[in-house]
Structures are given as structure tokens and as C-alpha cells.
Amino acid sequence: MGQPNFRRAMGHISLVVALICTTCFQVEGLPHPPATSPAPMMERMVEQAYDDKFDNVDLDEILNQERLLINYIRCLEGTGPCTPDAKMLKEILPDAIQTDCTKCTEKQRYGAEKVTRHLIDNRPTDWERLEKIYDPEGTYRIKYQEMKANANAEP
């Protein structure tokens, strides 16, 4: 929960304030959109967000049950069948990594961090195989290890 999370939170707050301002106030003679239609900027943002229909998947159950976790890993590696939620994850994962999860819901962002931290810390061999596929430069792992080292160094 260091400075990167604080900056991200402040960025989200700034974006929300900006969206409220643009949808609530008339901007230099431009007509205010009718109350029955969404603001164009809000509509584009909704279209860009990932589907949230699997946001309530119990991640702890998956991480704590070897069989379930292995099935997800095999799906992501392309060596096993995929459940609907694992298939969706596999489809959006490359984009989510490339865009630093900017289209993720808060639950998705939290879940992504929880799962990747679990894999890095507890299943490094599985993480290495997935990292070769989805993050060959190791960007996430490097950021996570730096953040973890900084957290351990703080009194």
C-alpha cells in the first residue's frame, strides 16, 4: 500500500472529479447533454471496462484448492480446458498486463494483485511459466519485488 497505490487512487479521484465536472456543468457554450442520455465520455469509459460478471469468483477457494488452481494455470498456458471465467481471464490478460489493468474494476485489480502475488511467493515455477507467456520482460514481478522490498525496509 505504498506510494504507487496512493498515486493510482489520486488519479482515480481526479478522473472522477473531472467526469463529474464535465457531466454536470455546461462548458463554454456547449449544450449540456440531455438527462436521459449518458455523457459521451462516460459511455466510452463503460465500453472500455472489462466485463464484471465474474468479479465475485472466490479467489481464496481457487488459490487454496490445488486442483482448481492447476486447472486455471493449465488453461492460461493453453495446455488444458478453460472454465468460462478462466477463458475470459485468458482473453483479457494480455491487454490487462499491457495497460497496467486500467480497464479493470477495483475487484479485478485487487484480484489480479492477490493472485499474482500468491503465485510469485508460493508457486514460483508456475509463475515463471505464465510470465514467459504473458509478461516476458518480467515487468510486474520486478515492480512487485521492489514494492515488497520497500515495505520490508520500512520501520
C-alpha positions in Angstrom: 0.0 0.0 0.0 2.9 2.3 -0.8 3.1 5.4 -3.0 2.1 3.7 -6.3 -1.3 2.8 -4.8 -1.7 6.3 -3.4 -0.9 7.8 -6.8 -3.3 5.4 -8.5 -6.0 6.3 -6.0 -5.4 10.0 -6.5 -5.5 9.5 -10.3 -8.9 7.8 -9.9 -10.2 10.5 -7.7 -9.0 13.2 -10.2 -10.7 11.3 -13.0 -14.0 11.0 -11.1 -14.0 14.7 -10.3 -13.2 15.6 -13.9 -16.1 13.4 -15.1 -18.5 14.9 -12.6 -17.5 18.4 -13.7 -17.9 17.6 -17.4 -21.2 15.9 -17.0 -22.7 18.4 -14.5 -21.7 21.8 -15.9 -22.1 23.5 -19.2 -18.7 24.0 -20.8 -18.2 27.4 -22.7 -21.5 27.5 -24.5 -21.7 23.8 -25.3 -25.1 22.4 -24.6 -25.5 20.1 -21.6 -26.4 16.6 -22.7 -30.0 15.6 -22.0 -30.5 13.9 -18.7 -31.7 10.7 -20.4 -28.5 10.1 -22.3 -25.1 9.3 -20.8 -22.3 11.7 -21.4 -20.2 10.6 -24.4 -17.0 10.4 -22.2 -18.8 8.2 -19.7 -20.2 6.0 -22.4 -16.7 5.4 -23.9 -15.3 4.6 -20.4 -18.0 2.0 -19.8 -17.3 0.4 -23.1 -13.6 0.1 -22.3 -14.0 -1.6 -18.9 -13.7 -5.3 -18.7 -16.9 -7.4 -18.1 -17.5 -7.7 -14.3 -19.7 -10.8 -14.4 -17.0 -12.9 -12.7 -16.0 -10.3 -10.1 -17.5 -12.4 -7.3 -15.4 -15.5 -8.0 -14.0 -16.8 -4.7 -10.2 -16.3 -5.3 -9.3 -17.8 -1.9 -11.1 -21.0 -2.8 -9.2 -21.2 -6.1 -5.8 -20.4 -4.5 -6.3 -22.9 -1.7 -7.5 -25.8 -3.7 -4.6 -27.4 -5.7 -6.9 -28.9 -8.3 -8.7 -25.7 -9.1 -5.5 -23.6 -9.3 -3.8 -26.2 -11.5 -6.8 -26.1 -13.9 -6.6 -22.3 -14.1 -2.9 -22.4 -14.8 -3.3 -25.1 -17.5 -6.0 -23.0 -19.1 -3.8 -19.9 -19.1 -0.9 -21.9 -20.5 -3.1 -23.4 -23.2 -2.5 -26.9 -22.1 -5.9 -27.6 -20.6 -9.6 -26.8 -20.8 -11.0 -23.5 -19.6 -14.0 -22.7 -17.5 -16.0 -19.6 -18.7 -14.3 -17.4 -16.2 -10.8 -18.7 -16.9 -11.4 -18.3 -20.6 -12.4 -14.7 -20.1 -9.3 -14.2 -18.0 -7.1 -15.7 -20.7 -8.6 -13.4 -23.3 -8.2 -10.2 -21.4 -4.9 -11.0 -19.6 -2.5 -9.7 -22.3 -4.4 -6.4 -22.6 -4.7 -6.1 -18.8 -0.9 -6.5 -18.4 -0.1 -4.2 -21.3 -2.4 -1.4 -20.0 -1.5 -2.0 -16.3 -5.1 -3.1 -15.7 -6.5 0.4 -16.5 -9.8 -1.2 -17.7 -10.1 -3.4 -14.6 -12.8 -2.9 -12.0 -11.5 -2.4 -8.5 -12.3 -6.0 -7.7 -10.5 -7.2 -10.8 -7.4 -5.1 -9.9 -7.4 -6.4 -6.3 -7.9 -10.0 -7.5 -5.1 -9.7 -10.1 -2.7 -8.4 -7.5 -3.7 -11.1 -5.0 -3.3 -14.0 -7.5 0.0 -12.8 -9.0 1.5 -12.2 -5.5 0.3 -15.6 -4.4 1.9 -17.2 -7.5 5.2 -15.3 -7.2 5.5 -16.0 -3.5 4.1 -19.6 -3.3 4.3 -21.1 -6.8 7.4 -19.6 -8.5 7.7 -22.3 -11.1 4.1 -21.8 -12.2 4.6 -18.0 -12.2 7.8 -18.3 -14.3 5.9 -20.4 -17.0 3.0 -17.9 -17.0 5.4 -14.9 -17.0 7.1 -16.2 -20.2 3.7 -16.2 -21.9 2.1 -13.0 -20.6 4.9 -10.8 -19.2 8.2 -11.9 -20.8 10.0 -8.7 -19.6 9.0 -9.5 -16.0 7.6 -6.0 -15.5 5.0 -7.0 -12.9 7.4 -9.2 -10.9 10.0 -6.5 -10.8 7.5 -3.9 -9.6 6.2 -6.3 -7.0 9.6 -7.3 -5.7 10.6 -3.6 -5.4 7.4 -2.8 -3.6 7.8 -5.8 -1.3 11.5 -4.8 -0.5 10.4 -1.2 0.3 7.6 -2.4 2.6 10.1 -4.7 4.4 12.6 -1.9 4.8 10.1 0.5 6.4 10.2 0.5 10.2 
